């Protein structure tokens, strides 16, 4: 059976998988939610925009003759991941996740572990700090209750509306980053606290290494829980899975 793969993308891992798939005989489409303004060029067909929930994704799978689905979205993109699980159950096609191992606390790290965004915001209910907020633009408003801090906002794209923080700087950049440059950035803005999601992988780990070397505390947001599914940690492993019947 000829594979017709749908990749739910938006990550470095998804782009790497798209490149490997382009070297095979498999048909494939990579899909983006459309939340990022600058979508990378891909060697396979791409689509941009949501599906319309479980029913919309199921309809797309059927109408396009999708035979396999790979969820290579961000570890915190829980809604589309749950939708993918339900849509694959509904349509009967195989599902695999391509993700990154979580970061693990190392000697010298100063982490305050919290379970979610709201807990991270609550942890900022303290005297004024100089905070690097590395959580993306979609959830900035969750921190508006703590306007006493200076905020360094590192974002992939300009926010659609000016953030309401009275004292902030926006840094527009896309990873991968380097530890050296992150140390310079943190030092330049005199950052003494970082709020970050435990995204895993190498592309944004530099801020964790920089914080360790500079002795800066990180409020580290744990990954949300997603039901068990077939999971791979490299694009090559996904291609190997696709290469066998079944």
C-alpha positions as CSV (number, residue, x, y, z in Angstrom):
1,X,0.0,0.0,0.0
2,X,1.3,3.4,-1.0
3,X,1.8,5.6,2.1
4,X,-0.1,8.9,2.1
5,X,1.2,10.7,5.2
6,X,-0.2,13.7,7.0
7,X,2.4,15.5,9.2
8,X,1.0,17.9,11.8
9,X,3.9,20.3,11.9
10,X,5.3,23.5,13.3
11,X,8.5,22.2,14.9
12,X,12.1,21.6,13.8
13,X,11.4,17.8,14.1
14,X,8.5,18.1,11.7
15,X,10.7,20.0,9.1
16,X,13.4,17.3,9.4
17,X,10.8,14.6,8.9
18,X,9.4,16.4,5.8
19,X,12.9,16.5,4.3
20,X,13.5,12.8,4.9
21,X,10.1,11.9,3.5
22,X,10.8,13.9,0.4
23,X,13.6,11.5,-0.4
24,X,11.2,8.5,-0.3
25,X,8.4,7.3,-2.5
26,X,5.8,8.2,0.1
27,X,3.2,10.9,-0.5
28,X,3.1,13.5,2.3
29,X,1.5,16.7,3.3
30,X,2.7,18.9,6.2
31,X,0.1,21.0,8.0
32,X,0.5,24.2,10.0
33,X,-2.0,25.7,12.3
34,X,-1.2,29.2,10.9
35,X,-0.4,30.8,14.3
36,X,3.1,31.7,13.1
37,X,3.4,34.4,10.4
38,X,6.6,33.0,8.8
39,X,6.1,29.4,7.7
40,X,9.3,27.7,6.5
41,X,9.6,26.4,3.0
42,X,9.2,22.7,2.8
43,X,10.1,20.0,0.2
44,X,6.7,18.4,0.4
45,X,3.2,19.7,-0.1
46,X,1.9,21.9,2.8
47,X,-1.4,23.3,4.0
48,X,-2.0,26.1,6.5
49,X,-5.0,26.4,8.8
50,X,-7.0,24.4,11.3
51,X,-9.1,21.4,10.5
52,X,-12.2,22.2,12.6
53,X,-11.8,19.8,15.4
54,X,-12.0,16.1,15.4
55,X,-14.7,15.9,12.8
56,X,-12.9,18.2,10.5
57,X,-9.6,16.3,10.8
58,X,-11.5,13.0,10.3
59,X,-13.1,14.4,7.1
60,X,-9.8,15.6,5.8
61,X,-8.2,12.1,6.5
62,X,-11.0,10.4,4.5
63,X,-11.3,12.9,1.6
64,X,-7.5,13.0,1.1
65,X,-6.9,9.3,1.5
66,X,-4.5,9.7,4.3
67,X,-3.1,6.4,5.4
68,X,-0.8,7.4,8.3
69,X,-0.7,10.5,10.6
70,X,2.3,11.8,12.4
71,X,1.8,14.3,15.2
72,X,5.0,16.4,15.2
73,X,3.5,19.4,16.9
74,X,4.9,21.3,19.9
75,X,4.7,19.3,23.1
76,X,2.4,21.9,24.6
77,X,-0.1,21.9,21.6
78,X,-2.4,19.6,23.5
79,X,-5.7,20.3,21.6
80,X,-4.5,19.2,18.2
81,X,-2.7,16.2,19.8
82,X,-6.0,15.1,21.5
83,X,-7.9,15.7,18.2
84,X,-5.3,13.6,16.3
85,X,-5.8,10.7,18.7
86,X,-9.6,10.8,18.4
87,X,-9.5,11.3,14.6
88,X,-7.2,8.3,14.1
89,X,-9.4,6.2,16.3
90,X,-12.5,7.3,14.3
91,X,-11.0,6.7,10.9
92,X,-8.9,3.6,11.8
93,X,-5.5,4.9,10.5
94,X,-2.2,4.5,12.4
95,X,-0.9,7.4,14.5
96,X,2.6,8.2,15.7
97,X,4.0,11.1,17.6
98,X,7.4,12.6,16.8
99,X,8.6,14.5,19.8
100,X,11.6,15.4,21.9
101,X,12.6,14.1,25.3
102,X,11.9,16.5,28.1
103,X,14.8,18.5,29.6
104,X,16.1,17.1,32.8
105,X,17.3,19.2,35.7
106,X,21.1,19.2,35.8
107,X,23.6,20.1,38.6
108,X,23.7,23.8,38.9
109,X,20.2,24.4,37.6
110,X,17.9,26.5,39.7
111,X,14.4,25.4,38.7
112,X,11.1,26.0,40.3
113,X,8.9,23.3,38.8
114,X,5.2,24.2,38.2
115,X,2.5,22.1,36.5
116,X,1.0,24.7,34.1
117,X,0.9,28.3,32.9
118,X,-1.5,29.5,35.7
119,X,0.9,28.1,38.3
120,X,3.8,29.9,36.6
121,X,1.9,33.2,36.7
122,X,1.0,32.7,40.4
123,X,4.7,32.1,41.1
124,X,5.4,35.6,39.8
125,X,3.3,37.2,42.6
126,X,6.4,38.6,44.2
127,X,8.5,41.8,44.4
128,X,9.6,43.3,41.0
129,X,12.0,41.2,39.0
130,X,13.5,41.4,35.5
131,X,11.9,38.4,33.8
132,X,12.5,36.7,30.5
133,X,9.1,35.3,29.5
134,X,9.8,32.5,27.0
135,X,6.3,31.1,26.5
136,X,5.2,32.4,23.1
137,X,2.7,35.1,22.3
138,X,-0.5,33.2,22.7
139,X,-0.5,33.2,26.5
140,X,1.0,36.6,27.4
141,X,-2.3,37.8,28.8
142,X,-2.1,35.1,31.6
143,X,0.7,37.2,33.1
144,X,-1.1,40.6,33.1
145,X,-1.9,40.1,36.8
146,X,1.8,40.7,37.5
147,X,2.6,44.0,35.9
148,X,5.3,45.0,38.5
149,X,8.0,43.2,36.6
150,X,10.2,44.1,33.6
151,X,9.5,41.6,30.9
152,X,11.8,40.5,28.1
153,X,9.5,38.8,25.5
154,X,11.2,36.5,23.1
155,X,8.8,35.8,20.2
156,X,8.9,34.2,16.8
157,X,6.6,36.9,15.3
158,X,5.4,40.4,16.4
159,X,2.3,40.1,18.6
160,X,-0.9,41.1,16.9
161,X,-1.6,43.6,19.7
162,X,0.9,45.5,21.9
163,X,1.4,43.7,25.2
164,X,-0.1,45.5,28.2
165,X,3.1,45.1,30.3
166,X,4.1,48.7,31.2
167,X,7.8,47.8,31.1
168,X,8.8,45.4,28.5
169,X,11.1,44.7,25.5
170,X,10.2,42.4,22.6
171,X,13.0,40.3,21.0
172,X,11.8,38.8,17.6
173,X,13.9,35.8,16.8
174,X,13.6,32.1,15.7
175,X,15.7,29.3,17.1
176,X,18.0,27.5,17.2
177,X,19.8,29.8,19.6
178,X,23.3,29.6,21.1
179,X,24.3,29.6,24.8
180,X,26.7,32.5,24.1
181,X,24.2,34.7,22.5
182,X,21.6,33.9,25.2
183,X,24.1,34.8,27.9
184,X,24.6,38.1,26.2
185,X,20.9,38.7,25.9
186,X,20.2,37.9,29.5
187,X,23.1,40.0,30.7
188,X,22.2,43.0,28.5
189,X,18.7,43.1,30.0
190,X,19.9,42.2,33.6
191,X,17.5,39.2,33.7
192,X,17.2,37.5,37.1
193,X,14.3,35.2,36.4
194,X,13.1,33.1,33.4
195,X,9.7,31.6,32.8
196,X,10.0,28.7,30.3
197,X,8.1,25.7,29.0
198,X,9.8,22.3,29.2
199,X,9.8,22.0,25.4
200,X,12.7,19.7,25.2
201,X,15.1,19.4,22.3
202,X,18.1,21.4,21.3
203,X,16.7,24.4,19.5
204,X,15.9,26.5,22.7
205,X,17.9,24.6,25.3
206,X,20.6,27.4,25.2
207,X,18.6,29.6,27.6
208,X,18.6,26.8,30.1
209,X,22.4,26.4,29.8
210,X,22.8,30.2,29.9
211,X,20.7,30.4,33.1
212,X,22.8,27.7,34.7
213,X,26.0,29.5,33.9
214,X,24.7,32.8,35.1
215,X,23.0,31.5,38.2
216,X,19.5,32.6,37.1
217,X,16.4,30.9,38.4
218,X,13.9,29.3,36.0
219,X,10.2,28.8,36.6
220,X,9.9,25.6,34.5
221,X,6.5,24.7,33.3
222,X,6.0,20.9,33.0
223,X,4.5,19.3,29.9
224,X,0.8,18.7,29.8
225,X,-0.4,15.1,30.0
226,X,-1.3,13.4,26.7
227,X,-2.7,9.8,26.4
228,X,-0.2,7.1,25.6
229,X,0.5,6.7,21.9
230,X,3.2,5.3,19.6
231,X,6.0,7.7,20.1
232,X,9.3,8.3,18.3
233,X,12.2,10.6,19.1
234,X,13.8,10.9,15.7
235,X,12.6,11.5,12.2
236,X,14.6,8.5,11.1
237,X,12.6,6.2,13.4
238,X,9.4,7.5,11.9
239,X,10.6,6.7,8.4
240,X,11.6,3.2,9.5
241,X,8.1,2.7,10.9
242,X,6.5,3.8,7.7
243,X,8.8,1.5,5.7
244,X,7.2,-1.7,7.0
245,X,3.7,-3.1,6.1
246,X,0.9,-2.7,8.5
